[in-house]
Amino acid sequence: MITISQQTRKLNTWNWWLWRVFGRRTLLLDLLLRNGFTQEQINVLKAEHFDAYIQTLLDYIATVEVGHDSVRRHEVMLRHYGLVSGRRETLQAIGNDYHLSRERIRQLVQKRMDIFKTEKQRAELEAKIFSVAHQFLDGV
């Protein structure tokens, strides 16, 4: 049996989410490499700061679009994409917890994702990914 580390699981779920946001295959570590980070810096980020780095990104995306029902939309998106736990959840499983249909959960996830798919939000997200990485590598 192959064992996948928690870090790898989280990285995979983030890569899947970023792919949906950017509309093309987008890997978190490749984004950093393409924007001037060295492989050594990325290795340090993964080895020493990964959980804090991901948590800071989670804190950031939670602040994007606050308003009516945004907390619930955010929570179902996180669960569906597995951004916190590294394990994706089905629409049905999430719907059971909220006493909502799969279709309604899909709509909530889609509405939340639409926010990140705007050109402005993608640019801000990308900038945040880089600035947070710099913060951790420069000693916060």
ABEGO torsion letter per residue (X at the ends): XBBBBAAAAAAAAAAAAAAAAAGBBBBAAAAAAAAGBBAAAAAAAAAAAAAAAAAAAAAAAAABGBEBGAAAAAAAAAAAAGAAAGBBBBAAAAAAAAGBBAAAAAAAAAAAAAAAABAAAAAAAAAAAAAAAAAAAAGX
